[in-house]
Structures are given as C-alpha cells and as structure tokens.
Amino acid sequence: MSYNSEDYFLSNDFKAILRKFESAGDDEAFAVLDTDELVDVAEYYYNNGKADKSEYVIEKTLAMYPGSTAPLLFKARLALMEGKDVGTAEYYAEQIEDKSDPEYFYMKAEIMLARNDADAADAYLEEKFGEADDDDKDYFAVDSAALFIDYNAVGKAEKWLGRSADKESVDYKEQAARIFMEKGDYENSKKLFNELIDHDPFSTQYWNLLASSQFFSNNIEDSIQSSEYSIAINPQNTAALLNKANGLYNLGNYGEALKYYLRYNSLCPDDENGEMLVGFCYMLLEDYGNAITHLKKAEELSAPQSPALVDVYKDMAFAYCRLGRIDDCMAVLDKADAISGDHDELLVYRGNMLLGSGRLEEAKKYFMQAIRSSGYSPAIFMKIAITIFESGNPELAYKMFCTLYANYPDWTEGYAHYAACCYDLGKTDEFPDALKQAAACSPQETKMLLGKLFPDGMEPKDYYDYIVRNNKGKLPPL
C-alpha cells in the first residue's frame, strides 16, 4: 500500500519520524507523534511486509484519537486495496469527524469509483469544487485528476487537470505525464518525466514512471537503464526491480530477468503475479520442475476464482507436458476448465498438449470437439491450424488455412502462419500474396515468424516489395 510515495519513506524527514517512534517506549511513541505521523509509520510497516505491526499502530492511534481523519482513511483505503471491500471502506469513511476535510471528499469519490460509478464521483467532486476557496482550487483540481487516473478514467482526469491554472507546478506536471502515458502519448510523457527528474534526480517514483513510459514505447534498453538508476537509489525498490525484469524479459534475456523477478519475489512474497512471472521464466529456461513449484505458489496465493488462475493452470499444464506427465497436465486443465469461460479454447489447448506429446489421435478428438462445440468458429479453427503448424505439420496446417479463408473470405487473422506454411512448403505462387496480407493485418506477428527472411531493420510493410523485387519467383533463403 503506498499513498505516500516511496521517495517520502526514503527522506530524512520520515527517517527522523521513524527513529522517534522506534526509540520511544510504547506509550511514549504515541504521545510524541501526531496522527498523520503515526499513520505514516503504519504505512511504512505495511509496505515492508509488517502488516501486524501496521495494524497495531493504526488501532492504537484510533483508540487515542477516535474519529481522526488519517487513520480512518488508511483503513478505508486498505479495505479497497486488499479486497475491493467497498462497504467496509464506506463504514470507516463515515466515522471521520471532520467531513469538511478535502481528504474526506476524495475518499467518498474513490468509493464511488470503486463501485464503477465515475459519473457520480465526478458530480460529487464538482459540487465540492464549487464550495472550495479560490486559493485551494488548483490543489483540488490536480488531486481530483490524480484520483481519476488511478481508476483509469482518463477523460475525467484530463478535464480536472485542465481546471488548474498552475501548469508549471510539480504536481501538475506529474499528473499530466501520467495522462499522456495512459493515452499512449509516450513522447510527451517521457518529456515531462525527464523534466520532473531534472527537478528531483533522486526520485525513484519519477525514474520508475519514466521506465514504464520507455517500455511502452519500445525503448527497452532505455527503460532498463532508468530502472537501474532507481535501483541505485533504493536497491529494494520493488517497482524498479519489476520494470528491469520486464525489460530483460522483453529482450529475451530470461536468465537475467529471472534474477530480478526473484529479487522482487523476496520483497513481495504474497504477490501471486511475482510467482507467475518466476514460473514462466523457469519454463522459458526449460527448468520445468522449478516452474511448477512457483506456479503452485501462485495458485495458493490467488483468489479461488481469479481469472489469472487460468493462465497459471495453462502454464503448469505445459510444464507437466514437457516432463511427460500427461495425466497431471490434463488434471490441471480440469481445474482451469472449472473457472474459465472459454471452454472451447481449453479444448484446443488440451489437443495442443497431447499433440506435443505425440498422442495425435487423442489430440484430434479434442480438436473436433472444440470445432463442434464452438459452432464451427473461424477463431477456433484458426487456433487449431496454428497449433498443428507449430507441432511441425505445415502441410495439414496449410490445408486448414485454405479451408478457413475459402469459407470465411473476410477473416483477416492467421495470415502470418499461413504465409509461413506457404514458405515451408515452397509455394512460390502463393507466398508473396499471403505475406502481403499478413504484413497488413498482423505486422508484429509477421515480423516474429518471417522477419529472419529479410534484412535487419526492415519493416513488415516493405516485405512484399522486397520479395517481388529481389527474388523473381523464388523464395528467399533462410
């Protein structure tokens, strides 16, 4: 939980508060600090995996100062964060005595956002904005924008940020940069984050946000470097460790990525996503035993009906399959089927696992069941064709793609694999047109599958012209 920035907890001001709290006796510690400082201590403990100690500080603070805003806000936000428990959050918010505090307004609006009612939150804040003093309106607007960004209501965030006249303030630039990033305008986002870093070069928060913007704009090496700056400032910065791991993973450096995912895991042992990422890295490194160990941990940490569990089970099934444990593989997919809404896709996946284990006849049964169950869906048919191609049978896959496009002439997916089939089978007449369609419909997939046929740096949109100009009816060599 971090409503203060991580930079605050690294500051000398907070370190002095923590020293004062920890050096005093139990009763004295609560006497020497005010409620805001005590909540900062509780938040610090929570963020560092000391939830019991955090709860003790909050409960004792509330016992001494019932109705106090800061500790009640802490409990309300914790309810929203940990269990999306809107009712509990509302219960704590309504115990706040000072209902004229803007922080109370923001909490009320956040509860509305947690209920997926952004319009109600917007209307409520409009009412309170109209009542605010003129001197406070800039702060109110920027804080409201930040709240809407947190809940991905970018349009409303942009509207509220536009209410602030102080466009050179650090807070304004931070929210503007976040809005640019959410809208996909990474160049403007990076520009503002760099300005913020110039203002505060030791801010891990700004380095992490810059790293994210660089990652999303495919500047992977720059993103890794920004993460390294953040890690240098604070080696236990979990966001920076995760950003660097993701960057290394994206570059295909799975061994190094695993090191940083494991460091992240050691600091966030209750995060199922960390266990999933570690498990998947082990799979890519073909260490299937360790992959299963960490995927099982991810299963234990996940909520029983979590949508992410389907991916955990599919990855675990793949690992079992690679170890030749097909019965375990199918049993795990039974678990996935119990919570997944996509029964047909899981039938295809079962067939895929069996096909990879050489059990062709059993795989065919699942493929046919998926086709019939889906009502002869072109998407399912295409996925089966791709599975068959990837299993090393381009001839059968080619026939399936021909059937697919003959029956669904407007279907535009799968052409990259179709073109790859044509190449593998030496179909010189069909390959160029299939390649052209593939580059137009799915350029990244085309580059991944066929980019090795072309000069380094060539974009998929130029593949067709290159083939026609340079190969004169022949297929390019690998």
Disulfide bonds with the S-S distance in Angstrom:
none
